[in-house]
C-alpha cells in the first residue's frame, strides 16, 4: 500500500518514528546538559559558601587570639614595668585545636613580638622634621653589618622628612624618583609599613629579607627596649659597643631583664643611651589559623598604654 506521495505507508511511519526518537534523544541530551550545569553551579555555590564560612570562623578565631594576647599584655604590666623575653607574653602559643559542637574543626597558633626591640624607621626624622643623626648613624651601621648598602638609610630619611632637599651624602628626593619606572614621588610622611622600603631605587627582596627582622614602622619617638633587642641593633647604636659585648647584654637580659641601663650607658654614652628603655608599649601578634580548607595569617599591631589599656592599632591579613 502506497500513500499519496507514492512512498510506502510503512516506510513513512518508520521515518516519523526515527525523527521522533532523535528529537527525544536531543531533548534528553539538552536536559542532561542543563542539569549538569545546574549541579555544577550549585556545587560551586556550596564551595563558595563553605569557603566563606571557613574564613569567617578562622577570622573570628584570630580575633579571639588577639583578645587573649591583649589580656596577657595587661596582666604583664601588673607584674612590673620592665619587659623582657622571660615573661609570659614572649612564650609562643603552640597549635591548639578549635572545637565546635564537640568536633575539632581546625587549629590556631601564634606568638607576640616586641617591636620596640627594633629600629623604628620613623625615628629617622624628629618632631621638627629634621634628621635624627643618632638614629641615622645607627641605621647606617646596622645596614653595613648586614652587608646592605648603608646609603639606603639616607634614602629612608629623605623618604620620610617633609622637605624636598636631598640629604648629604646619601639623599634622594623627587628629582631622582621621578626618573624611575614607574615614576613616583617621595612620601614626605611617616611610613606605615616597612615594605615602603621597596620604593627606594635599587632596593630588592634580598635586602628586605636581611633588614626586616631588625626594623619597624611605629609612631615617632619610641625607644629601643634593651631587654628585647638583638645584638645587631644594640651594636649599631654606638661605635663604642662591639658586637661581642652587645651579645653579652642580650644574653643577660633573656631571663629577668637587665634591671638597669647604667652599665650600657657608661659604654655608649648618654646621647646614645637616651634611645634605650627597659619597657615597651608596641607589640605585634602573629596568629595563624586553619579551619577546613581556609588558612589565615593575621598580624595585629597592639599598643599598651601606661594604664594597662591595650588597643589594636593596625591589622593586616597575609602580609606584615
N, C-alpha and C positions, 0 to 999 in steps of 0.2 A: 504494500500500500504506500502510495506517494501522496504528498501534500501538494498544495497549490504552487509551491516553489519548485516542485519536481524532485525534492530530496525525500528520501525515506523518512517517515514519521519517527521510526525508532531511532534513527541516526540523529535527528533534530533534538529529540528528548535527551539523548546521551550528551550532546553538546551543551544543552542547557544545564544539565546536572553538573557537567565539568566546570562550567563558568560559575555556578553557584558554589561548588566546592572550593574553587580558587578564591572566590570572594570571601567565603567563610574563613579560609586559612589566612587571608590578608587581614581580616578583621581581628582574628585571634592573635596574629603576629603583632599588629599595631597595639592591641590591648596589652599584650605582654611587655612591649617596649615601654608603653606609658606606665604600666605597673612597676616595671623595674626602675624607671626614672623617679617615680614617686617614692619607692622604697629607698633608693639612693639618697634622695633629698631628705627623707625622714631620718635616715642613718646619719647623714652629715649634721642635721639639726640636733640630733641626740648627742653627737660627739661635741658639737659646739656648746651645748648646754652643760654637758659633763665637764668640759674643759673650764668653762666659766665658773661652774660650781667648785671644781677643784681649786682654781685660782683664788676664788673668794675665801674658801676655807684656809688656804695657805696664807693669804694676806692677813686674815683675822688671827691666825696663829702667830704670825710675825709681830703683829701689834701687841699680842699678849706677851710675847718675849720682850718687847720694848718696855711694856709696863713693868715687867719683872726686873729688867735692868735698872729702870728708874728707882724702883724700890730698894735694890741693892745699893745704889749710889747714895740714896737718902740715909740708909742705915749706916753706911760707911762714914758719913760726915759726923754722925752722932758719936762714933768711936774715936774721933780725933781729926784735927785739921790736916795732918800730913798724909799724903797719898804715895803709896809705893806698891811694888809688884807682889808683895807678900800678903796683900789684902784680898778679901773675898771677891771683889769686883774683877780682879785680874785673873781669876780662875776660869778657864774655858768651860762652857756648858756642853757636856757630851751629848751625842744624839739621844733624844728622848722620844718615846712613842707618843703619837697623837691618837686618842681614842674617841670614838663616837658610838653611842649605844652599845658599849661593851666590845666594839670591834676596833682593831688598830687600823687606821686609815693612812698613816704616814709617820713622819718623824721631824723633829726640829732640833737644831743645834746652833750655837752662837758663841761669840766672845766680845769682850769690851776692850777697847784700846784707849789709852790716854793720849790724846792728840797734842797735849802740851809737852810731850816728850820729843816733839819735832820742832823744826824751824818754821815759824809762821811766815809765809811769804809776804803777807800784808804788813809785817813789821819792817819791811824794806823801806817804807816811807812813813815818816812820823806824822803827827796830827797837823803840823804846819805845812804838810805837802812836800817836805824836803827829804832827801835820802838819809836813812839812819845808817851811819857809817859802821857802827859795831855789827849790826845785822848783815850789812852788805859784805863786809870783810869775812864774817863767819860763813856766809853762803859761798863766797869765792873759795875759801879754804876747804869747805865741805866738798864742793864740786871737784876741786883739784885732787882731793883724797880719793874720790870715787872715779877718778880718771874721766871726768866730764869737763868740757871746756868751761873754765871759770867766767868767760865773757858772758855766759847766759845769766849770771847774777846781775850784771849791769843791764842786760836786756829786760829782765824782770822788773827791775827798779823803774825803768822808763815806761814799762807797760802799765805800771800802777800809778806813778806820780801824775799830778794834774797838768803839768806843763807840756810843751811840745819841743823843748830843748834837749837834744841828746846829751846824756851824761858822758863824762870822760873817765876812763878811756874806752869804755865798753857800751856806750849808749846806743839806742836805736829808737827813733820816733817815726812819725808818719811818712817822712820822706823816704825811708827805707821800706816800710811795709807797703806803701802804695805801689812799689815796683815789683812786688811779689805776685805769684799766680796761685790763687786769685788775689787781687789787691785788697787790702783792708787797712784799717787804722788802729792805733793803739787804743786800749780801753780807757786809760786815764782814770780808772777807779779800782777799788779793791777787787781782788779775784774771789770768786765764789767756789772755784774748784781748781785743784792743781792741774787738771787737764788743760787749762788755758795756756800752759807752757807750750803746747803744740802750736800755738800761734806764732811763736818765735821762729825766725829764719833758721833753717838747717837743723832744727830740733827734731829728734826722731824717737821711735819706740824704744830703742836700746838705751838712750839717755834717760828717758822717762822711767823705765824699769829700774835703773840704777838709783835715781833720785827719789822716787815716790815713797819709799819706806821712811824717809828722813825729813819730809816737808809736809806742811799742812796749809789749809786756807781758812783761817779763823779771823774773827774780828781783830782789828788792830789793837796792839797794846798788851797782848798776852805774854806771859813769861814762860820760860822753859823749866819744866819740873826736873830737877837734877836727880830725883829718885827714879824716874821712869824713862829718862832719855837713854840714848845709845852712846857708846864710846865715840863714834864718829862725830856726832853732833856736839858732844861736850868738848872733844879735842879741837873742833873747828872754832869754838868760841874764843880761844886765845892762843897765840903763838907760844905762850909760856907754859902750856899744858901739853905734854907729849901724849901720844896715843896709849902707851902702856899705863901711864898714870890715870888717864881717863877710864881705861878698862877696869882699873882697880877701884875707882869710885863707883862705877856702875855695879860691879860685883858686890861691893859693900852695902849698896842700897837695896839689894834684892829682897832680903828677908824683912828687915824692920825699918828701912829708910836710913838716911844719913843722920837725921836728927838736927843737924846744923850745917850751915854753909860756910862757917868760919874758915875751915881748912882750905876749901876751894877758893874762897875769897883771897886768902893770902897768896895762893898760887897764881891766880889770873888777874888780880887787881880789882879795884872797886867798880870801875866802869863796866867791865865785862860781867862781873858778879851781879850787877843790877838787873841783868837779863834772866836771872835764875830765881827759882822759888822751890818750895818743897810740897806745894799743894796744887791742885788742878780744878778747873771748872768745866773744861770741854772734853768730852769723851765721845767715842764713836762705837756704836753697836753694829756688829755684822751678824745677821741671822740668816740661816739657810733652812728652808722648809721644803719637804716633799710630801705631796698629797696626791695619791693616784698618779696620773701622768703629768701633773704640774710640779715644776721645780722653781722655787722662788728664792732669790737672794735680795735682802733689803739692808741698806745702810742707813743708820739713823745718827745724826749729829745731836748729842744731848748736852745741854748746858745746866750745870748745877750751881744754883745761887748760894750765897752765904747763909741764907736762911734754911737751906735744905731743899728748896723747890727745884725740881728737875723738869725742864721743858725740852721738847723736841724742836730744834731749830730748823732742821732740814732732813728730808727723807729722799732716798733715791732707790730705784729698783734696777738691779742688774749691773749698774756701774757705780763706782765710788763717787 
